[in-house]
Amino acid sequence: MNQNIQHKIDQYKKVAQRSQGSNPKPMQSKSVRVDGLAQVIRSQKDAENFMAELKSIVKRAQ
């Protein structure tokens, strides 16, 4: 094998051995949840309608 190539392979092996010693902690992924209200209520008017309907339902339930 070409001496230059063998030398580079040896260098890469040394670098790989050194980097194996560090064991980075895995990061917890933050799951993104999209709820139904966020998809439905897009404007102030939608929010007002939703709250009016919710108040009506609560009032009837009592």
Backbone as ProteinMPNN parsed JSONL, in Angstrom:
{"seq_chain_A": "MNQNIQHKIDQYKKVAQRSQGSNPKPMQSKSVRVDGLAQVIRSQKDAENFMAELKSIVKRAQ", "coords_chain_A": {"N_chain_A": [[0.853, -1.178, 0.0], [0.392, 2.266, -0.581], [2.628, 4.396, 1.028], [1.973, 6.955, 1.966], [-0.834, 6.906, 2.052], [-1.234, 4.893, 3.944], [-0.149, 6.138, 6.179], [-1.988, 8.251, 6.564], [-4.28, 6.745, 7.145], [-3.513, 5.631, 9.578], [-3.38, 7.97, 11.106], [-6.082, 8.754, 11.13], [-7.165, 6.623, 12.544], [-5.997, 7.01, 15.055], [-7.163, 9.446, 15.789], [-9.821, 8.648, 15.903], [-9.744, 6.84, 18.044], [-9.145, 8.52, 20.175], [-11.421, 10.151, 20.25], [-13.389, 8.412, 21.036], [-13.391, 8.226, 23.751], [-14.865, 10.298, 24.875], [-18.117, 10.567, 25.945], [-20.859, 11.818, 24.935], [-23.762, 13.193, 26.526], [-26.98, 12.078, 25.806], [-29.422, 14.179, 24.363], [-32.624, 15.053, 25.442], [-35.37, 14.911, 23.36], [-37.634, 17.423, 22.552], [-40.915, 17.028, 22.427], [-43.249, 18.154, 20.126], [-46.401, 19.202, 20.54], [-49.443, 19.594, 18.992], [-52.353, 21.046, 19.688], [-55.933, 20.782, 19.305], [-57.307, 23.214, 19.677], [-55.453, 25.199, 19.057], [-55.291, 24.914, 16.353], [-57.835, 25.564, 15.511], [-58.648, 28.035, 16.649], [-57.814, 30.948, 15.395], [-57.986, 33.626, 15.269], [-58.944, 36.708, 16.928], [-61.693, 36.957, 16.879], [-62.5, 34.271, 16.517], [-61.66, 33.28, 18.987], [-63.303, 34.706, 20.739], [-65.835, 33.725, 19.976], [-65.506, 31.024, 20.677], [-65.16, 31.206, 23.481], [-67.638, 32.274, 24.203], [-69.373, 30.197, 23.456], [-68.391, 28.202, 25.158], [-68.934, 29.293, 27.698], [-71.696, 29.292, 27.55], [-72.27, 26.546, 27.44], [-71.287, 25.721, 29.936], [-73.003, 27.149, 31.575], [-75.497, 25.986, 30.959], [-75.018, 23.438, 31.926], [-75.129, 23.667, 34.645]], "CA_chain_A": [[0.0, 0.0, 0.0], [1.143, 3.509, -0.646], [3.05, 4.818, 2.369], [1.23, 8.16, 2.331], [-2.189, 6.485, 2.387], [-1.154, 4.157, 5.204], [0.092, 7.136, 7.234], [-3.259, 8.939, 6.802], [-5.163, 5.789, 7.82], [-3.065, 5.563, 10.97], [-3.783, 9.218, 11.76], [-7.527, 8.705, 11.36], [-7.404, 5.651, 13.609], [-5.633, 7.649, 16.321], [-8.198, 10.438, 16.089], [-11.034, 7.906, 16.272], [-9.551, 6.27, 19.372], [-9.224, 9.621, 21.145], [-12.777, 10.678, 20.342], [-14.264, 7.42, 21.643], [-13.385, 8.417, 25.19], [-15.911, 11.219, 25.311], [-19.441, 10.009, 25.738], [-21.799, 12.92, 25.149], [-25.062, 12.818, 27.055], [-28.03, 12.282, 24.806], [-30.363, 15.244, 24.693], [-34.015, 14.658, 25.303], [-36.048, 15.707, 22.353], [-38.84, 18.078, 23.031], [-41.977, 16.708, 21.492], [-44.114, 19.278, 19.824], [-47.792, 18.775, 20.477], [-50.347, 20.583, 18.434], [-53.695, 20.712, 20.143], [-56.997, 21.161, 18.394], [-57.669, 24.619, 19.813], [-54.474, 26.026, 18.351], [-55.576, 24.838, 14.928], [-59.14, 26.131, 15.224], [-58.712, 29.447, 17.048], [-56.731, 31.644, 14.702], [-58.162, 35.078, 15.351], [-59.633, 37.2, 18.123], [-63.119, 36.636, 16.703], [-62.635, 32.843, 16.811], [-61.503, 33.111, 20.436], [-64.516, 35.224, 21.374], [-66.906, 32.756, 19.711], [-65.243, 29.834, 21.479], [-65.435, 31.492, 24.891], [-69.082, 32.439, 24.344], [-69.953, 28.859, 23.421], [-67.978, 27.494, 26.36], [-69.717, 29.847, 28.82], [-73.065, 28.82, 27.365], [-72.285, 25.126, 27.816], [-71.117, 25.641, 31.399], [-74.226, 27.685, 32.196], [-76.546, 24.978, 30.799], [-74.676, 22.257, 32.718], [-75.354, 23.91, 36.067]], "C_chain_A": [[0.892, 1.231, 0.0], [1.412, 4.003, 0.777], [2.264, 6.036, 2.86], [-0.197, 7.805, 2.768], [-2.195, 5.758, 3.735], [-0.959, 5.123, 6.38], [-1.215, 7.869, 7.575], [-4.25, 8.019, 7.518], [-4.791, 5.683, 9.295], [-3.471, 6.819, 11.745], [-5.274, 9.197, 12.086], [-7.873, 7.71, 12.469], [-7.086, 6.246, 14.975], [-6.692, 8.664, 16.741], [-9.474, 9.733, 16.552], [-10.907, 7.318, 17.674], [-9.661, 7.344, 20.447], [-10.658, 10.098, 21.322], [-13.744, 9.674, 20.959], [-14.37, 7.607, 23.149], [-14.476, 9.347, 25.678], [-17.261, 10.627, 24.951], [-20.464, 11.112, 25.981], [-23.141, 12.41, 25.639], [-26.115, 13.044, 25.975], [-29.009, 13.354, 25.273], [-31.78, 14.72, 24.507], [-34.666, 15.548, 24.264], [-37.342, 16.245, 22.93], [-39.941, 17.81, 22.013], [-42.901, 17.91, 21.336], [-45.534, 18.739, 19.66], [-48.622, 19.924, 19.934], [-51.744, 20.188, 18.894], [-54.726, 21.256, 19.167], [-57.357, 22.634, 18.471], [-56.719, 25.528, 19.048], [-54.724, 26.01, 16.848], [-56.881, 25.548, 14.573], [-59.193, 27.631, 15.517], [-57.522, 30.181, 16.442], [-56.825, 33.154, 14.831], [-58.881, 35.436, 16.655], [-61.117, 36.848, 18.056], [-63.377, 35.158, 16.992], [-62.561, 32.587, 18.311], [-62.745, 33.588, 21.167], [-65.687, 34.269, 21.175], [-66.734, 31.508, 20.566], [-65.591, 30.073, 22.946], [-66.936, 31.67, 25.131], [-69.782, 31.076, 24.356], [-69.609, 28.078, 24.681], [-68.766, 27.975, 27.578], [-71.154, 29.37, 28.755], [-73.203, 27.361, 27.806], [-72.182, 24.97, 29.319], [-72.389, 26.095, 32.103], [-75.366, 26.669, 32.116], [-76.295, 23.759, 31.67], [-74.98, 22.438, 34.197], [-76.774, 23.773, 36.461]], "O_chain_A": [[2.005, 1.215, 0.524], [0.514, 4.017, 1.619], [1.932, 6.128, 4.042], [-0.701, 8.352, 3.749], [-3.071, 5.993, 4.567], [-1.543, 4.934, 7.447], [-1.513, 8.082, 8.75], [-4.979, 8.467, 8.403], [-5.668, 5.649, 10.158], [-3.86, 6.733, 12.91], [-5.681, 9.575, 13.184], [-8.794, 7.954, 13.25], [-7.815, 6.018, 15.941], [-7.069, 8.73, 17.911], [-10.127, 10.183, 17.494], [-11.886, 7.305, 18.42], [-10.216, 7.095, 21.517], [-11.067, 10.418, 22.439], [-14.836, 10.065, 21.371], [-15.354, 7.182, 23.755], [-14.963, 9.19, 26.798], [-17.51, 10.241, 23.809], [-20.892, 11.317, 27.116], [-23.605, 11.344, 25.233], [-26.129, 14.084, 25.316], [-29.369, 13.412, 26.449], [-32.083, 14.031, 23.533], [-34.53, 16.772, 24.288], [-38.035, 15.578, 23.699], [-39.899, 18.303, 20.886], [-43.269, 18.574, 22.305], [-45.821, 17.938, 18.771], [-48.506, 21.068, 20.373], [-52.252, 19.126, 18.532], [-54.418, 22.088, 18.313], [-57.678, 23.248, 17.453], [-57.146, 26.52, 18.456], [-54.41, 26.974, 16.151], [-57.023, 26.075, 13.47], [-59.724, 28.405, 14.72], [-56.388, 30.058, 16.905], [-55.869, 33.874, 14.542], [-59.359, 34.563, 17.378], [-61.72, 36.483, 19.066], [-64.366, 34.823, 17.644], [-63.312, 31.77, 18.844], [-63.193, 32.944, 22.115], [-66.452, 34.029, 22.109], [-67.706, 30.992, 21.117], [-66.241, 29.241, 23.579], [-67.444, 31.25, 26.171], [-70.674, 30.836, 25.17], [-70.457, 27.363, 25.215], [-69.212, 27.168, 28.394], [-71.765, 29.077, 29.783], [-74.17, 27.004, 28.48], [-72.909, 24.174, 29.914], [-72.804, 25.504, 33.1], [-76.117, 26.5, 33.077], [-77.242, 23.109, 32.112], [-75.079, 21.453, 34.929], [-77.109, 23.951, 37.632]]}, "name": "protein", "num_of_chains": 1, "seq": "MNQNIQHKIDQYKKVAQRSQGSNPKPMQSKSVRVDGLAQVIRSQKDAENFMAELKSIVKRAQ"}
